[in-house]
């Protein structure tokens, strides 16, 4: 079977594709990033209310990613089968309901259970958002499109970390109402997806103009691709490195004597810097024609910044935050583009391929936080060393990827 061609799939409705892209970026912002990233800055309030230990906090943070080990794949194959429009509409509504459900938690076990339920839904959303880019945009614009939706994710991470605890919690009346608020917005986003146009026609028809690709056919094709497994291992290490560090950073800075707003602003700065550079990094990958070169440089900076936090204090903390943060979302945008452009994938099988890769990402996020947080009693900086080591393992796997240029 011939590989789908990306470069011969222009949209016949150029104005509509930018509207769809805008909604895709806002989906990342309001249905994924803000509901997820509000937790690290709310953990202080949640811990005091529910009596959680630091290890339990790490478990809660990791449990949100546990179902992603299988959900990312299921969500991707559903997108290939039923189309991204219908899939995203349902997922955003269900994720909104599940995210709000966390606000009803009364102790560690109920919060763990509701975080698990939420984790069964939100990991499938980014898979289909990035597939949407592959369906609507040709290869020459694909890096930019993925960069824009990744900027939406970065915007959500930035806003979620900066306003959830310091602004929304006092204004809405506590952490529970913050989670209810984000859930409501996600439901609205799901409704907006029902209003989007159908996918564009093209020389190589996407699954959304067909009946859809059966799951067995999509899986059978994608799992035979060596590059997909290498990319998955790369994201396991590097994704675990990022998520472990982000969940622990505000608590670590508070333990060093930083006040709450300052600790939260470090996390907000990380995401703000990331958002500032994501489009530039994505455009650069389009211009030079090599995704892998950009990824190797970005991964090096992520690992170095995370490792530096193990010994950083004062001004050095901001140096490490800017070093790692400047490439975080740019890395993810280019990475997702490389997955879609892998020989044998293309837009038709993008959902399944992205789902397999994100399984590894979820696994890395699941194990990184509890393992790292359990080392705090030995040395508060040791978790960052562990996460940098995970990133190095992912970096080695990334070097073995063969790019389809």
C-alpha positions as CSV (number, residue, x, y, z in Angstrom):
1,X,0.0,0.0,0.0
2,X,1.4,3.4,-1.0
3,X,2.0,5.9,1.7
4,X,-0.4,8.9,1.8
5,X,1.2,12.0,0.3
6,X,1.1,15.1,2.5
7,X,2.4,17.6,-0.1
8,X,-0.5,16.9,-2.6
9,X,-3.3,17.5,-0.1
10,X,-4.1,21.2,-0.3
11,X,-7.3,22.5,1.3
12,X,-9.9,23.7,-1.1
13,X,-11.3,26.0,1.6
14,X,-8.4,28.0,2.8
15,X,-10.4,30.4,4.9
16,X,-12.2,27.6,6.8
17,X,-9.0,25.8,7.6
18,X,-7.7,28.7,9.7
19,X,-11.0,28.8,11.6
20,X,-10.7,25.1,12.4
21,X,-7.1,25.6,13.4
22,X,-8.1,28.4,15.8
23,X,-10.7,26.2,17.5
24,X,-8.1,23.4,17.6
25,X,-5.6,25.7,19.4
26,X,-8.4,26.8,21.8
27,X,-9.2,23.2,22.5
28,X,-5.7,22.6,23.7
29,X,-6.0,25.7,25.8
30,X,-9.3,25.2,27.5
31,X,-10.0,21.5,27.3
32,X,-6.5,20.1,28.1
33,X,-3.9,22.5,29.3
34,X,-5.7,24.7,31.8
35,X,-7.6,21.8,33.5
36,X,-4.4,19.8,33.8
37,X,-1.9,22.5,34.7
38,X,-4.1,24.0,37.4
39,X,-3.3,21.1,39.7
40,X,0.4,21.8,40.5
41,X,-0.4,25.3,41.7
42,X,-3.5,24.2,43.5
43,X,-1.8,21.2,45.2
44,X,-0.8,23.4,48.2
45,X,-4.5,24.3,48.8
46,X,-5.7,20.7,48.0
47,X,-3.1,19.2,50.3
48,X,-4.1,21.4,53.2
49,X,-7.8,20.6,52.6
50,X,-7.5,16.9,52.1
51,X,-4.4,16.2,54.2
52,X,-2.2,14.8,51.4
53,X,1.5,14.0,51.7
54,X,4.0,14.9,49.1
55,X,4.2,11.3,47.8
56,X,0.4,11.2,47.5
57,X,0.5,14.5,45.5
58,X,3.0,12.8,43.2
59,X,0.6,9.8,42.8
60,X,-2.3,12.1,42.0
61,X,-0.3,13.9,39.4
62,X,0.9,10.6,37.9
63,X,-2.6,9.0,37.9
64,X,-3.9,11.6,35.6
65,X,-1.7,10.1,32.9
66,X,-2.2,6.4,33.8
67,X,-5.1,5.8,31.4
68,X,-3.3,7.6,28.7
69,X,-1.2,4.4,28.3
70,X,-4.2,3.0,26.4
71,X,-6.6,5.9,25.8
72,X,-4.2,7.8,23.4
73,X,-4.3,4.9,21.1
74,X,-8.0,4.3,21.3
75,X,-8.7,8.0,20.8
76,X,-6.4,8.1,17.8
77,X,-8.0,5.1,16.1
78,X,-11.5,6.6,16.8
79,X,-10.3,9.8,15.0
80,X,-9.2,7.7,12.0
81,X,-12.5,5.8,12.1
82,X,-15.1,8.5,12.7
83,X,-13.2,11.8,11.9
84,X,-11.8,14.4,14.2
85,X,-14.9,16.6,14.2
86,X,-17.2,14.1,15.9
87,X,-14.5,12.6,18.0
88,X,-13.3,15.9,19.5
89,X,-16.9,17.1,20.1
90,X,-17.6,14.1,22.3
91,X,-14.2,14.0,24.0
92,X,-14.3,17.7,25.0
93,X,-17.8,17.3,26.6
94,X,-16.9,14.1,28.5
95,X,-13.5,15.5,29.6
96,X,-15.2,18.6,30.9
97,X,-17.6,16.6,33.0
98,X,-14.8,14.3,34.3
99,X,-12.6,17.3,35.1
100,X,-15.3,19.0,37.1
101,X,-15.9,15.7,38.9
102,X,-12.5,16.1,40.6
103,X,-13.9,19.1,42.5
104,X,-16.2,16.7,44.5
105,X,-13.3,14.8,46.0
106,X,-13.3,14.5,49.8
107,X,-10.0,12.6,50.5
108,X,-7.0,11.1,48.7
109,X,-8.8,8.1,47.4
110,X,-11.7,10.0,45.8
111,X,-9.3,12.5,44.3
112,X,-7.2,9.7,42.9
113,X,-10.3,8.0,41.5
114,X,-11.6,11.2,39.8
115,X,-8.2,12.1,38.5
116,X,-8.1,8.6,37.0
117,X,-11.5,9.1,35.3
118,X,-10.3,12.5,33.9
119,X,-7.2,10.7,32.7
120,X,-9.3,8.4,30.6
121,X,-10.5,11.3,28.4
122,X,-8.2,14.2,28.0
123,X,-5.1,12.3,26.6
124,X,-7.1,11.5,23.5
125,X,-7.8,15.1,22.7
126,X,-4.3,16.2,21.6
127,X,-4.0,13.1,19.4
128,X,-7.0,14.3,17.4
129,X,-6.1,18.0,17.5
130,X,-2.8,17.2,15.8
131,X,-4.5,14.8,13.3
132,X,-6.8,17.7,12.4
133,X,-3.7,19.7,11.4
134,X,-2.6,16.8,9.2
135,X,-6.1,16.6,7.5
136,X,-6.4,20.3,6.8
137,X,-2.8,21.4,6.1
138,X,-0.2,20.4,3.4
139,X,3.3,19.5,4.4
140,X,4.7,22.9,3.7
141,X,2.4,24.4,6.4
142,X,2.1,21.4,8.7
143,X,4.9,22.5,11.0
144,X,3.3,26.0,11.4
145,X,-0.1,24.4,12.0
146,X,1.2,22.1,14.7
147,X,3.1,25.1,16.1
148,X,-0.1,27.1,16.4
149,X,-2.0,24.4,18.2
150,X,1.0,23.8,20.5
151,X,1.0,27.5,21.2
152,X,-2.6,27.1,22.3
153,X,-1.4,24.4,24.7
154,X,1.4,26.6,25.9
155,X,-1.1,29.5,26.5
156,X,-3.2,27.2,28.6
157,X,-0.3,26.0,30.6
158,X,0.8,29.6,31.2
159,X,-2.6,30.8,32.1
160,X,-3.5,27.8,34.2
161,X,-0.4,28.0,36.3
162,X,-0.6,31.7,36.8
163,X,-4.2,32.4,37.5
164,X,-5.7,29.2,39.0
165,X,-4.4,29.5,42.5
166,X,-3.7,33.3,42.8
167,X,-6.7,34.6,41.0
168,X,-9.5,32.1,40.2
169,X,-9.4,30.2,43.5
170,X,-10.0,33.3,45.7
171,X,-12.5,34.7,43.2
172,X,-14.5,31.6,42.7
173,X,-14.3,30.4,46.3
174,X,-11.7,27.6,46.4
175,X,-10.0,24.9,44.3
176,X,-13.2,22.9,43.9
177,X,-14.9,25.7,42.0
178,X,-11.9,26.3,39.8
179,X,-12.2,22.7,38.6
180,X,-16.0,23.2,38.0
181,X,-15.2,26.3,36.0
182,X,-12.7,24.6,33.7
183,X,-15.1,21.7,33.2
184,X,-17.8,24.1,32.0
185,X,-15.5,25.8,29.5
186,X,-14.5,22.4,28.1
187,X,-18.1,21.4,27.5
188,X,-18.7,24.7,25.5
189,X,-15.6,23.9,23.4
190,X,-17.1,20.5,22.6
191,X,-20.3,22.1,21.4
192,X,-18.3,24.4,19.1
193,X,-16.8,21.4,17.4
194,X,-20.2,20.3,16.2
195,X,-20.4,23.6,14.2
196,X,-17.2,23.1,12.3
197,X,-17.2,22.2,8.6
198,X,-16.4,18.8,7.2
199,X,-12.8,18.1,6.3
200,X,-11.6,19.4,2.8
201,X,-11.5,17.3,-0.3
202,X,-8.1,16.3,-1.7
203,X,-6.3,14.2,-4.1
204,X,-5.6,11.6,-1.4
205,X,-8.9,11.4,0.5
206,X,-8.8,11.5,4.3
207,X,-10.7,9.0,6.3
208,X,-13.3,11.7,7.0
209,X,-14.4,11.5,3.3
210,X,-14.5,7.7,3.5
211,X,-16.3,5.4,5.8
212,X,-13.2,5.4,8.0
213,X,-10.3,3.1,8.4
214,X,-11.0,0.0,10.6
215,X,-9.0,-0.1,13.8
216,X,-7.4,-3.5,13.0
217,X,-6.2,-2.2,9.6
218,X,-4.7,1.0,11.1
219,X,-3.0,-0.8,13.9
220,X,-1.7,-3.5,11.6
221,X,-0.1,-0.9,9.4
222,X,1.4,1.4,12.0
223,X,2.8,-1.1,14.5
224,X,5.2,-2.4,11.8
225,X,6.9,1.0,11.5
226,X,10.2,1.0,13.4
227,X,10.3,4.8,13.6
228,X,7.1,4.9,15.5
229,X,8.5,2.7,18.2
230,X,11.7,4.8,18.4
231,X,9.7,8.0,18.5
232,X,7.5,6.5,21.3
233,X,10.6,5.6,23.4
234,X,12.0,9.1,22.8
235,X,8.8,10.7,24.1
236,X,8.6,8.3,27.1
237,X,11.9,9.7,28.4
238,X,11.6,13.3,27.4
239,X,7.9,13.6,28.2
240,X,8.4,12.0,31.6
241,X,11.3,14.4,32.2
242,X,9.1,17.4,31.4
243,X,6.0,16.3,33.3
244,X,7.8,15.2,36.4
245,X,9.7,18.5,36.6
246,X,6.5,20.6,36.0
247,X,4.5,18.8,38.7
248,X,7.3,19.2,41.4
249,X,8.7,22.7,40.6
250,X,6.2,24.9,42.5
251,X,6.4,22.6,45.6
252,X,10.2,22.5,45.4
253,X,10.5,26.3,45.2
254,X,8.2,26.7,48.2
255,X,10.4,24.3,50.2
256,X,13.4,26.6,49.4
257,X,11.5,29.5,51.0
258,X,9.9,31.1,48.0
259,X,6.4,32.5,48.6
260,X,3.4,31.1,46.7
261,X,3.1,33.7,44.0
262,X,6.8,33.6,43.2
263,X,6.9,29.8,43.0
264,X,3.8,29.8,40.7
265,X,5.3,32.5,38.6
266,X,8.3,30.3,37.9
267,X,6.0,27.7,36.4
268,X,4.1,30.5,34.6
269,X,7.4,31.9,33.2
270,X,8.3,28.4,31.9
271,X,5.1,28.2,29.9
272,X,5.2,31.9,28.8
273,X,8.7,31.5,27.4
274,X,7.6,28.3,25.7
275,X,4.6,30.0,24.1
276,X,6.9,32.9,22.8
277,X,9.2,30.6,20.9
278,X,6.8,27.8,19.6
279,X,5.9,29.4,16.3
280,X,9.5,30.4,15.6
281,X,10.7,26.8,16.2
282,X,7.9,25.3,14.1
283,X,8.6,27.7,11.2
284,X,12.3,27.0,11.4
285,X,11.6,23.3,11.0
286,X,9.5,24.0,7.9
287,X,12.2,26.3,6.5
288,X,15.2,24.0,6.9
289,X,13.3,20.9,5.9
290,X,14.5,18.8,8.9
291,X,12.4,18.1,11.9
292,X,15.0,15.9,13.6
293,X,17.7,18.6,13.8
294,X,15.4,20.9,15.6
295,X,14.3,18.1,18.0
296,X,17.9,17.1,18.9
297,X,18.8,20.7,19.8
298,X,15.5,21.2,21.8
299,X,15.9,17.9,23.7
300,X,19.4,18.9,24.7
301,X,18.1,22.2,26.1
302,X,15.3,20.4,28.0
303,X,17.6,17.9,29.6
304,X,20.2,20.6,30.5
305,X,17.5,22.9,32.1
306,X,16.0,20.1,34.1
307,X,19.3,18.9,35.4
308,X,20.3,22.5,36.3
309,X,17.3,22.8,38.6
310,X,18.8,20.1,40.9
311,X,21.4,22.7,42.1
312,X,19.8,25.9,41.1
313,X,18.8,28.7,43.5
314,X,17.8,32.3,43.1
315,X,18.7,33.7,39.7
316,X,19.9,30.3,38.5
317,X,16.4,28.9,38.8
318,X,15.2,31.4,36.2
319,X,18.1,30.5,33.9
320,X,17.1,26.9,34.1
321,X,13.4,27.7,33.6
322,X,14.1,29.8,30.5
323,X,16.5,27.3,29.1
324,X,14.1,24.4,29.2
325,X,10.9,26.4,28.7
326,X,12.0,28.1,25.5
327,X,11.8,24.8,23.6
328,X,9.2,22.8,25.4
329,X,6.1,23.4,23.2
330,X,8.2,24.0,20.1
331,X,9.7,20.5,20.6
332,X,6.2,19.0,20.9
333,X,4.9,20.8,17.8
334,X,7.8,19.6,15.6
335,X,7.7,16.1,17.2
336,X,4.0,15.6,16.3
337,X,4.8,16.8,12.8
338,X,7.6,14.3,12.5
339,X,5.2,11.5,13.5
340,X,2.6,12.5,10.9
341,X,5.3,12.8,8.2
342,X,6.8,9.4,9.0
343,X,6.9,7.2,5.9
344,X,3.8,5.0,6.0
345,X,1.7,7.3,8.2
346,X,0.4,10.5,6.6
347,X,-2.9,12.1,7.6
348,X,-5.0,9.0,7.1
349,X,-3.1,7.0,9.8
350,X,-2.0,10.0,11.9
351,X,-4.5,9.3,14.7
352,X,-3.3,5.8,15.2
353,X,0.4,6.7,14.9
354,X,0.1,9.6,17.3
355,X,-1.9,7.4,19.7
356,X,0.8,4.8,19.9
357,X,3.5,7.5,20.4
358,X,1.4,9.1,23.2
359,X,1.0,5.8,24.9
360,X,4.7,6.0,25.7
361,X,4.4,9.6,26.7
362,X,1.6,8.7,29.2
363,X,3.7,5.9,30.6
364,X,6.7,8.2,31.1
365,X,4.4,10.8,32.9
366,X,2.9,8.0,35.0
367,X,6.2,6.8,36.4
368,X,8.2,10.0,36.5
369,X,6.3,12.0,39.2
370,X,6.0,9.2,41.9
371,X,9.5,8.0,41.4
372,X,11.0,11.5,41.5
373,X,8.9,12.7,44.4
374,X,9.8,9.7,46.4
375,X,13.5,10.8,46.3
376,X,12.8,14.2,48.0
377,X,13.6,12.8,51.5
378,X,17.0,11.8,50.3
379,X,17.8,15.2,48.6
380,X,15.3,17.8,47.3
381,X,17.3,18.2,44.1
382,X,17.6,14.5,43.3
383,X,14.2,14.3,41.5
384,X,15.6,16.6,38.8
385,X,18.6,14.4,38.3
386,X,16.3,11.4,37.8
387,X,14.1,13.2,35.3
388,X,17.2,14.5,33.4
389,X,18.4,10.9,33.1
390,X,15.0,9.9,31.7
391,X,15.3,12.7,29.2
392,X,18.8,11.4,28.2
393,X,17.3,7.9,27.5
394,X,14.7,9.5,25.2
395,X,17.4,11.6,23.5
396,X,19.4,8.5,22.6
397,X,16.3,6.9,21.0
398,X,15.6,10.1,19.1
399,X,19.1,10.0,17.5
400,X,18.2,6.6,16.0
401,X,15.1,7.9,14.2
402,X,15.3,8.0,10.4
403,X,13.7,11.1,9.0
404,X,11.6,11.0,5.9
405,X,12.8,14.3,4.4
